[in-house]
């Protein structure tokens, strides 16, 4: 069953408590039994559901951060995530309900953060999606930037790591060095080592093994393509 069939059909509601479980129960139209702790379980199925709900809930809440609620966010989400045409309407309703839930975005961020190690690549992938959605209606606004900064801190990323992600998504576009997270004066060995590290940790197969649903492969492939293109550009400049 696809991730959308799981979350919209309500079959995952009984596996998660906390705000994520509450949102799933509201979508399915039934109360959620909190059979396990508020942070969910460590199963891969739970991680896939939590990742998906967190992306939707956090992006829906972010749409309110600058006082502008736009359907562009859903369009941006669909650019990176596979949603069958038959499920688009239901996912849109899920999005609207997430925006209205009483739980704050910090609650969703904290719950999904407890399912993965701090600064895990899968959490960075989630942040990358949120950045993509934030800039869908133009530049990332100051309220959106503050929102993303707070979520990044909940996920364990420091200010330097956040600044790197912000640079990657600014309207003027990042430099190849910023995408790879290295300084322009690094040596060739450091550059190659960093590139290989990023390819290994952000490869879609690795992220899926860590709990990312397969429906998010397009987003992960886009991220990996940016990493490879940045290294290729610098390798040509350096004659490697």
SEMARLUM-793829 format. One line per 5 residues: their letters; for each residue x, y, z of N, C-alpha, C. Coordinates in pm, 1 decimal. Example, Ala and Ser with C-alpha at 12.3 -4.5 7.8 and 13.67 -1.06 7.14 Angstrom:
<atoms>
AS) 1319.0 -569.0 780.0 1230.0 -450.0 780.0 1320.0 -330.0 780.0  1285.0 -225.0 708.0 1367.0 -106.0 714.0 1290.0 3.0 787.0
</atoms>
This chain:
<atoms>
XXXXX) 83.6 -119.2 0.0 0.0 0.0 0.0 87.6 125.0 0.0  47.8 226.6 -77.4 124.5 350.4 -82.2 115.2 423.3 50.6  206.5 516.2 72.2 203.6 592.3 197.4 74.7 671.3 209.6  18.0 713.0 95.7 -106.4 791.6 100.5 -223.7 704.7 141.9  -227.0 580.9 94.3 -332.8 490.0 135.6 -326.7 460.8 284.1
XXXXX) -204.9 456.6 337.4 -187.5 428.9 479.9 -237.0 544.9 565.1  -193.2 666.7 532.9 -225.8 778.4 620.9 -368.1 829.4 599.7  -415.9 828.9 476.4 -551.2 877.9 450.8 -654.2 773.2 489.3  -617.0 647.1 472.7 -708.5 540.4 509.8 -718.8 518.0 658.9  -628.1 579.8 734.0 -637.9 569.9 879.1 -575.6 445.7 938.4
XXXXX) -508.8 362.8 856.9 -454.3 238.4 910.5 -331.7 261.4 997.8  -273.8 382.3 992.7 -155.1 409.3 1074.5 -189.5 478.5 1204.8  -313.2 519.7 1220.5 -350.2 599.2 1336.7 -327.9 530.2 1468.0  -340.6 397.1 1469.2 -328.1 325.6 1594.3 -184.2 292.0 1630.0  -90.4 331.1 1545.1 50.1 302.3 1571.8 124.9 423.2 1625.8
XXXXX) 60.2 538.4 1626.7 127.3 661.0 1669.1 38.5 740.8 1763.9  100.1 787.7 1871.0 30.7 881.7 1957.5 77.0 1021.9 1924.3  68.7 1112.2 2020.9 116.6 1247.7 2002.2 41.5 1323.2 1895.3  92.9 1440.6 1855.0 23.2 1521.6 1754.2 11.3 1454.1 1619.0  112.1 1375.0 1580.8 104.8 1305.4 1452.3 -9.5 1204.1 1453.3
XXXXX) -19.1 1125.9 1560.2 -129.0 1031.3 1571.7 -263.2 1101.0 1578.7  -268.0 1215.9 1647.3 -392.8 1290.4 1655.4 -438.5 1340.3 1519.9  -343.4 1386.8 1437.9 -378.5 1435.1 1304.5 -425.4 1319.8 1216.5  -357.5 1206.5 1227.0 -399.8 1089.5 1150.1 -540.3 1046.0 1188.1  -569.6 1048.9 1317.3 -702.4 1010.9 1362.6 -808.8 1107.2 1314.7
XXXXX) -776.0 1235.7 1313.1 -871.6 1336.0 1266.0 -901.2 1318.1 1117.9  -798.7 1285.3 1040.5 -817.6 1263.3 897.4 -906.2 1141.7 873.3  -882.2 1036.5 952.9 -958.5 912.7 934.6 -1096.6 919.5 998.8  -1118.2 1020.8 1083.0 -1248.6 1036.4 1145.7 -1269.4 949.8 1266.9  -1162.0 911.6 1335.2 -1177.9 833.8 1458.1 -1071.4 877.1 1557.4
XXXXX) -1094.0 844.9 1680.7 -997.4 876.6 1784.8 -878.5 782.8 1772.7  -762.6 833.0 1809.1 -640.9 752.2 1801.1 -611.5 691.0 1936.7  -591.6 561.8 1937.9 -552.9 495.0 2060.6 -402.8 510.8 2080.8  -363.8 561.0 2193.9 -221.0 580.4 2220.0 -164.6 453.1 2283.6  -145.8 352.9 2201.4 -98.0 225.2 2251.7 49.5 229.1 2285.8
XXXXX) 120.6 322.0 2224.7 262.5 336.0 2253.7 287.8 480.5 2291.9  410.3 511.0 2330.7 441.4 644.1 2379.4 419.3 752.1 2275.8  420.1 878.9 2319.1 390.4 990.2 2229.9 491.8 1008.0 2119.2  605.5 945.7 2130.0 706.5 960.0 2024.8 698.3 850.1 1920.2  602.0 760.5 1933.1 585.5 655.3 1833.5 681.1 539.6 1858.9
XXXXX) 694.9 452.1 1762.8 784.3 337.4 1776.3 901.1 354.3 1680.6  990.4 257.6 1682.0 1108.2 265.4 1596.3 1091.7 185.7 1467.4  973.4 133.6 1438.8 955.7 53.7 1318.9 970.0 140.4 1194.5  1011.4 77.2 1084.5 1027.8 151.0 959.4 894.4 206.9 911.9  786.4 129.8 930.0 654.8 178.2 887.7 617.3 304.6 963.4
XXXXX) 644.2 305.9 1093.0 614.0 423.5 1174.3 697.1 542.8 1129.4  824.1 518.8 1099.3 910.8 627.3 1054.5 863.9 685.6 922.1  820.6 598.4 830.4 773.0 647.4 700.9 648.5 733.5 716.8  556.3 687.3 800.3 434.0 764.6 824.5 467.0 896.2 893.7  551.6 890.8 996.4 585.8 1011.3 1070.8 655.7 1113.1 982.4
XXXXX) 746.6 1066.6 896.8 816.2 1156.5 805.1 715.5 1228.1 715.3  622.8 1152.6 656.7 525.4 1209.9 564.4 434.2 1309.7 633.7  381.8 1271.3 747.9 290.6 1360.9 820.6 365.2 1485.5 866.7  490.3 1469.2 908.6 567.9 1584.4 954.2 590.3 1684.2 841.2  621.1 1635.0 720.9 639.2 1725.8 607.2 511.4 1804.3 581.8
XXXXX) 397.0 1735.1 580.1 270.1 1801.9 552.7 233.6 1898.5 664.6  241.1 1851.6 789.0 200.3 1935.6 901.5 291.2 2057.4 915.8  422.8 2037.0 904.4 515.6 2148.8 921.8 505.5 2249.3 807.8  484.3 2201.5 686.2 469.7 2295.3 574.5 335.6 2367.7 581.9  230.4 2298.4 627.5 99.9 2362.7 642.7 106.4 2470.8 750.0
XXXXX) 173.4 2440.4 860.3 189.0 2540.7 966.0 276.5 2656.8 918.7  376.1 2627.0 837.8 465.4 2731.7 787.4 390.0 2829.1 698.5  285.7 2779.5 629.1 207.6 2866.5 541.0 140.6 2978.9 619.5  123.0 2956.7 749.5 62.7 3059.7 834.2 167.3 3151.1 896.7  294.0 3113.9 884.1 399.9 3187.0 953.5 410.0 3331.8 908.8
XXXXX) 388.6 3355.4 777.2 397.6 3492.7 727.8 259.6 3551.3 698.8  154.6 3481.2 747.2 19.6 3531.8 729.0 -36.6 3511.7 590.6  34.7 3438.8 504.8 -10.2 3416.7 367.4 -31.3 3267.9 346.3  -155.7 3228.8 319.6 -187.2 3089.8 292.6 -208.7 3074.4 142.6  -121.7 2998.5 77.0 -124.4 2988.2 -68.2 -128.7 2842.6 -111.2
XXXXX) -199.0 2815.9 -220.3 -200.7 2681.1 -274.8 -68.6 2648.2 -343.9  19.5 2750.0 -358.2 149.9 2724.7 -419.3 229.7 2622.1 -339.5  205.5 2619.8 -206.4 279.8 2525.1 -123.3 249.0 2381.3 -163.5  120.9 2353.0 -188.9 84.1 2218.2 -229.0 142.7 2186.8 -366.5  139.8 2284.7 -456.2 197.6 2264.6 -589.5 346.4 2234.9 -578.1
XXXXX) 416.8 2306.6 -490.0 560.7 2283.2 -470.0 585.3 2144.9 -411.9  498.4 2103.4 -320.2 507.9 1970.7 -261.7 494.5 1864.4 -370.5  399.4 1883.4 -461.8 375.3 1785.5 -568.4 489.5 1781.8 -669.6  566.4 1890.6 -678.8 683.0 1890.8 -767.6 788.1 1789.7 -722.4  794.5 1769.7 -593.6 900.3 1686.1 -537.0 852.4 1549.6 -487.9
XXXXX) 720.9 1533.0 -472.2 667.5 1412.5 -409.6 562.0 1349.9 -500.5  569.4 1218.4 -516.9 472.7 1150.2 -603.1 339.2 1133.4 -530.9  235.0 1192.9 -589.1 98.8 1175.7 -539.6 13.0 1130.9 -657.1  -44.5 1011.9 -652.5 -131.2 968.0 -762.5 -247.1 1066.1 -780.1  -290.7 1089.9 -903.5 -402.4 1182.7 -927.5 -524.9 1152.4 -842.8
XXXXX) -549.2 1025.6 -817.2 -667.2 987.6 -739.3 -657.9 1029.1 -593.2  -536.8 1060.8 -545.9 -517.1 1095.4 -405.1 -495.0 1245.1 -382.4  -482.7 1323.5 -490.1 -448.4 1464.9 -476.8 -550.5 1539.9 -391.1  -677.3 1517.1 -414.9 -781.3 1588.5 -340.9 -775.2 1556.1 -192.0  -754.7 1428.6 -159.8 -747.2 1388.6 -19.3 -623.1 1445.5 49.0
XXXXX) -511.5 1448.9 -23.1 -390.1 1507.0 35.2 -410.7 1656.4 60.6  -481.6 1724.8 -30.2 -513.8 1865.7 -9.5 -597.1 1886.7 115.2  -693.4 1797.9 139.5 -775.3 1807.6 260.8 -690.2 1783.4 385.4  -597.7 1687.6 373.6 -505.3 1658.7 483.9 -425.2 1784.2 517.7  -379.1 1852.0 413.7 -300.3 1974.3 429.0 -381.2 2081.2 503.4
XXXXX) -506.2 2100.5 459.7 -591.8 2202.3 521.9 -619.8 2169.5 667.5  -642.3 2042.3 697.0 -669.2 2002.4 834.6 -546.0 2022.5 921.5  -428.6 1990.7 867.4 -303.8 2008.4 942.2 -283.0 2154.3 980.2  -320.8 2245.7 890.5 -303.9 2387.9 918.1 -391.9 2433.3 1034.0  -504.1 2364.3 1054.5 -601.4 2406.5 1153.9 -586.8 2335.8 1288.0
XXXXX) -502.0 2233.9 1297.5 -491.8 2157.0 1421.5 -438.8 2243.2 1535.2  -484.4 2216.4 1657.3 -440.2 2297.4 1771.3 -293.2 2279.2 1807.0  -236.4 2163.4 1773.0 -95.5 2139.3 1805.7 -6.6 2238.9 1731.9  94.4 2291.0 1799.9 188.0 2382.7 1736.6 290.5 2307.5 1654.4  359.5 2380.8 1566.0 456.5 2313.2 1479.9 570.0 2251.0 1560.2
XXXXX) 601.5 2310.5 1676.5 708.0 2254.0 1758.7 674.5 2111.8 1803.1  545.4 2085.9 1827.0 504.4 1952.5 1870.6 531.0 1849.0 1762.0  497.7 1882.7 1637.8 523.4 1791.3 1527.0 673.3 1772.9 1505.3  746.7 1883.4 1510.4 891.6 1876.1 1488.7 959.8 1791.6 1595.9  920.0 1809.8 1720.3 980.5 1733.0 1828.7 947.8 1585.0 1818.0
XXXXX) 824.4 1553.3 1779.4 788.4 1412.1 1771.1 867.4 1339.9 1662.9  876.6 1399.3 1543.5 951.3 1331.5 1436.9 1101.0 1331.8 1467.6  1150.2 1434.8 1535.1 1292.9 1440.2 1569.3 1332.5 1325.3 1661.2  1239.8 1281.9 1747.9 1270.9 1173.2 1840.5 1278.5 1036.8 1772.6  1233.9 1028.1 1648.2 1238.3 901.1 1576.9 1370.8 878.8 1503.9
XXXXX) 1451.5 983.1 1491.8 1576.6 974.8 1416.4 1689.3 1037.3 1499.0  1814.1 1001.5 1470.4 1925.8 1065.9 1539.2 1930.9 1215.0 1505.5  1981.9 1294.8 1598.4 1997.2 1438.6 1572.3 2082.2 1459.1 1447.5  2040.2 1554.9 1362.9 2113.1 1591.5 1241.1 2118.5 1477.1 1139.3  2026.9 1381.6 1149.5 2025.5 1269.5 1055.8 1999.5 1319.9 914.1
XXXXX) 2060.5 1256.1 813.2 2035.9 1297.2 674.5 1888.0 1300.3 637.5  1808.2 1209.5 694.5 1665.3 1209.2 661.3 1595.8 1333.2 716.5  1643.0 1384.9 829.5 1588.2 1510.1 883.0 1632.3 1628.3 796.8  1753.9 1621.4 743.1 1798.8 1726.4 651.7 1716.8 1723.5 522.8  1680.5 1602.5 478.1 1594.8 1590.1 360.2 1457.2 1652.5 386.7
XXXXX) 1404.9 1631.9 506.2 1276.6 1692.4 543.1 1287.8 1844.3 542.3  1396.0 1895.7 598.9 1418.9 2040.4 598.5 1432.5 2093.9 456.2  1500.7 2019.2 371.6 1517.9 2061.0 232.5 1382.0 2076.5 164.0  1290.7 1985.0 191.6 1155.8 1995.1 137.0 1083.9 2118.4 189.8  1099.6 2146.9 317.9 1035.3 2264.6 376.3 1090.6 2393.4 314.6
XXXXX) 1220.4 2398.0 290.9 1279.1 2514.4 224.1 1221.4 2530.5 84.0  1210.3 2419.2 11.2 1156.1 2423.0 -125.1 1012.6 2476.5 -125.0  934.5 2433.6 -28.3 795.6 2478.1 -19.0 789.2 2624.9 21.3  876.6 2665.6 112.7 875.6 2804.4 160.9 901.9 2903.5 48.5  988.0 2867.5 -45.6 1023.2 2961.4 -151.8 931.0 2949.8 -273.0
XXXXX) 825.4 2867.5 -262.5 739.1 2841.8 -377.7 663.2 2964.8 -424.9  635.5 3058.2 -332.5 560.5 3178.6 -370.3 651.1 3301.8 -372.1  779.9 3279.6 -393.4 875.6 3390.3 -397.3 990.2 3365.4 -302.3  1057.3 3471.4 -261.8 1167.3 3457.1 -166.9 1117.2 3407.2 -32.0  1205.7 3341.7 41.1 1173.2 3299.5 176.7 1162.3 3424.3 264.2
XXXXX) 1046.8 3444.8 324.4 1022.9 3564.8 404.5 1091.7 3552.5 540.6  1104.9 3665.3 610.4 1168.3 3663.8 743.1 1093.8 3572.6 840.9  959.1 3578.2 847.3 889.3 3485.4 937.3 911.8 3339.2 900.1  914.2 3309.7 769.4 940.6 3172.2 726.1 1082.6 3130.2 763.0  1177.2 3222.1 748.5 1316.1 3189.8 783.5 1328.9 3161.5 932.8
XXXXX) 1262.6 3241.8 1015.4 1265.9 3218.2 1159.8 1203.4 3083.5 1194.2  1094.6 3052.2 1126.9 1025.4 2924.4 1147.0 1119.1 2808.6 1114.2  1181.6 2815.3 995.6 1271.8 2709.1 951.9 1392.4 2695.9 1044.4  1441.2 2809.3 1092.3 1555.1 2808.8 1184.1 1520.1 2734.0 1312.0  1399.8 2758.0 1362.9 1357.6 2691.7 1486.7 1341.4 2541.7 1464.0
XXXXX) 1280.9 2503.0 1353.1 1266.3 2360.5 1322.8 1403.5 2295.1 1309.1  1495.7 2362.7 1241.7 1630.9 2309.1 1224.6 1698.1 2286.1 1360.1  1679.4 2378.2 1452.2 1738.3 2362.2 1585.8 1676.4 2244.0 1658.8  1545.3 2224.6 1643.8 1480.1 2108.3 1704.8 1538.2 1979.5 1648.2  1572.8 1980.5 1520.6 1631.4 1863.0 1455.1 1779.7 1845.3 1488.1
XXXXX) 1839.0 1940.1 1559.0 1977.7 1926.6 1602.5 2080.6 1997.7 1516.6  2035.7 2075.4 1417.1 2129.6 2145.8 1329.3 2171.0 2278.5 1391.3  2301.3 2310.3 1381.9 2349.7 2435.5 1438.6 2332.0 2549.4 1338.7  2371.8 2669.8 1379.3 2349.3 2787.7 1294.9 2426.2 2779.4 1163.6  2548.2 2726.8 1166.7 2626.5 2715.6 1043.1 2559.8 2621.2 943.6
XXXXX) 2506.3 2510.7 993.3 2437.9 2415.4 906.3 2309.2 2476.0 849.9  2240.5 2553.3 932.8 2119.5 2619.4 883.7 2154.4 2721.5 776.0  2260.2 2797.6 797.8 2301.1 2898.5 699.0 2336.2 2832.5 565.6  2394.4 2713.0 571.5 2427.1 2640.6 447.9 2298.9 2602.6 373.3  2199.9 2553.7 444.4 2072.9 2517.8 381.1 2002.7 2641.0 325.4
XXXXX) 2010.0 2750.7 399.2 1947.4 2874.5 353.2 2014.7 2923.1 225.0  2147.1 2913.1 219.5 2220.4 2956.7 100.4 2181.6 2873.6 -21.1  2160.0 2744.1 -0.2 2123.4 2655.4 -110.5 1990.5 2696.4 -172.8  1901.9 2753.1 -92.3 1766.2 2784.1 -139.4 1740.5 2932.9 -163.2  1842.0 3016.0 -151.3 1815.4 3157.3 -175.4 1786.8 3180.7 -324.1
XXXXX) 1714.8 3289.6 -352.4 1667.1 3314.2 -489.3 1781.3 3333.8 -588.1  1894.2 3387.6 -542.1 2007.0 3411.3 -631.8 2082.9 3283.6 -665.1  2051.7 3177.2 -591.3 2116.1 3049.1 -616.9 2246.3 3035.4 -539.5  2279.6 2914.4 -497.4 2400.9 2892.4 -418.7 2522.8 2872.7 -508.0  2638.5 2888.3 -449.6 2760.7 2852.5 -520.8 2780.6 2701.9 -506.3
XXXXX) 2865.3 2645.2 -591.7 2893.1 2501.8 -584.1 2956.3 2467.7 -449.2  3037.2 2558.5 -396.2 3099.7 2533.9 -266.3 2995.6 2529.5 -155.2  2894.9 2615.7 -163.0 2790.3 2616.4 -60.9 2707.8 2489.0 -65.1  2680.7 2438.3 -184.1 2605.1 2313.7 -195.4 2681.2 2198.7 -129.2  2813.0 2197.9 -148.1 2894.0 2091.0 -90.4 2933.2 2119.1 54.6
XXXXX) 2915.1 2241.8 98.7 2947.4 2274.8 236.8 3095.6 2276.7 265.7  3175.0 2326.2 169.4 3319.6 2337.8 188.8 3362.8 2479.2 152.2  3479.0 2518.3 199.8 3530.2 2650.6 168.1 3596.8 2650.2 31.3  3604.9 2767.5 -31.1 3662.5 2777.5 -165.2 3811.5 2745.9 -167.4  3878.2 2754.4 -53.2 4021.8 2727.6 -50.1 4055.6 2584.7 -5.7
XXXXX) 3954.8 2496.1 -1.5 3983.4 2357.9 38.5 4065.3 2289.0 -70.5  4142.5 2189.4 -30.7 4223.1 2120.0 -130.4 4138.4 2016.6 -203.6  4196.2 1960.1 -309.9 4120.5 1867.4 -394.3 4077.9 1741.1 -320.4  4162.5 1693.3 -231.4 4128.8 1572.9 -156.4 4009.6 1597.4 -64.2  4009.8 1713.4 1.5 3898.5 1748.5 90.0 3768.9 1761.7 10.1
XXXXX) 3779.0 1823.5 -106.5 3662.3 1841.6 -192.7 3604.6 1706.4 -234.4  3689.4 1615.8 -281.5 3642.9 1484.1 -326.0 3586.2 1402.9 -209.6  3652.1 1412.2 -94.8 3605.5 1337.9 22.8 3467.2 1386.7 66.2  3447.7 1518.4 64.9 3318.4 1574.7 103.6 3209.0 1534.3 5.6  3241.4 1536.2 -123.6 3143.5 1497.1 -225.2 3100.0 1350.8 -205.1
XXXXX) 3196.5 1262.6 -185.3 3164.6 1121.5 -165.6 3081.1 1100.0 -39.3  3111.7 1176.7 64.7 3035.5 1166.9 189.3 2889.7 1207.6 167.7  2868.3 1318.4 95.2 2733.3 1365.7 69.3 2655.5 1268.4 -18.5  2721.2 1213.3 -120.5 2655.2 1116.0 -208.0 2613.1 993.5 -128.0  2700.8 949.8 -39.7 2671.4 830.6 40.1 2555.8 855.5 137.8
XXXXX) 2557.7 968.5 206.1 2457.3 992.6 310.3 2323.3 1040.0 255.4  2323.3 1101.5 135.9 2199.1 1154.3 80.7 2147.8 1072.9 -37.8  2204.7 955.6 -59.0 2155.4 871.6 -168.2 2013.4 825.0 -136.0  1923.5 826.7 -233.5 1784.3 786.0 -206.9 1771.7 648.0 -142.4  1853.7 552.8 -185.0 1845.9 418.3 -126.4 1877.3 421.8 23.2
XXXXX) 1974.7 504.0 61.3 2011.2 516.5 202.9 1897.3 582.9 281.3  1837.2 685.7 223.6 1728.7 755.3 291.9 1606.1 666.2 306.1  1576.6 586.2 203.8 1463.7 492.9 212.5 1489.8 389.4 321.9  1613.1 341.5 330.8 1648.4 246.1 436.1 1633.7 307.7 574.2  1653.4 439.4 582.8 1642.6 509.7 711.0 1498.5 543.0 748.7
XXXXX) 1405.1 528.7 652.5 1265.0 554.0 685.2 1193.0 650.9 594.9  1258.2 697.8 488.4 1190.5 787.6 394.9 1101.6 705.8 301.0  973.7 744.2 282.4 888.0 671.4 188.7 937.9 683.0 45.5  909.7 579.9 -35.1 954.1 580.4 -173.9 890.1 693.1 -254.2  775.0 742.6 -207.8 708.2 852.2 -277.7 790.4 980.1 -277.4
XXXXX) 893.7 986.7 -194.2 977.9 1105.3 -184.5 1108.3 1090.9 -262.3  1119.2 987.4 -343.3 1243.0 962.4 -417.6 1277.1 1078.2 -510.6  1176.1 1138.9 -573.3 1203.1 1250.0 -665.8 1274.5 1363.6 -594.2  1230.3 1393.9 -471.5 1294.5 1500.3 -393.8 1438.1 1463.6 -360.5  1461.1 1338.6 -323.6 1596.1 1294.0 -289.9 1685.7 1292.5 -413.6
XXXXX) 1630.2 1250.1 -526.9 1708.6 1250.5 -651.1 1747.9 1392.5 -691.4  1658.6 1487.1 -670.5 1688.4 1626.3 -702.5 1804.1 1676.6 -617.0  1800.1 1642.9 -488.9 1907.6 1683.8 -398.0 2041.0 1621.4 -441.4  2038.0 1494.1 -474.7 2160.2 1425.6 -516.2 2212.9 1483.7 -647.1  2124.7 1519.0 -738.1 2166.4 1578.4 -864.8 2237.1 1711.4 -842.5
XXXXX) 2187.6 1790.7 -747.3 2251.9 1919.0 -716.0 2392.0 1896.6 -659.8  2406.4 1795.1 -576.8 2537.2 1763.6 -517.9 2635.5 1722.1 -627.0  2591.8 1633.5 -715.7 2680.0 1585.4 -822.7 2714.9 1696.4 -921.5  2617.3 1780.8 -953.3 2642.8 1890.4 -1046.9 2743.0 1989.5 -987.7  2731.9 2015.4 -857.9 2825.3 2107.6 -792.4 2967.2 2052.5 -797.2
XXXXX) 2982.5 1923.6 -767.1 3116.5 1865.4 -770.8 3171.5 1863.8 -912.8  3088.0 1828.2 -1009.4 3134.5 1825.0 -1148.7 3183.5 1962.1 -1195.0  3111.3 2066.0 -1154.8 3149.4 2203.1 -1194.1 3284.2 2239.8 -1133.3  3304.0 2207.2 -1006.1 3429.9 2240.4 -940.8 3544.7 2153.9 -991.7  3514.2 2028.5 -1021.4 3619.1 1941.4 -1075.2 3668.2 1992.0 -1210.1
XXXXX) 3577.2 2043.3 -1292.9 3618.5 2098.3 -1421.9 3702.0 2224.1 -1401.2  3659.5 2310.2 -1307.6 3735.1 2432.5 -1279.3 3877.8 2398.6 -1236.3  3892.3 2291.7 -1158.0 4023.1 2256.8 -1101.7 4102.1 2161.7 -1190.1  4042.3 2122.5 -1301.6 4111.9 2032.9 -1393.2 4127.3 1892.0 -1339.0  4031.2 1848.1 -1258.5 4039.2 1714.0 -1198.9 3986.5 1607.7 -1295.7
</atoms>
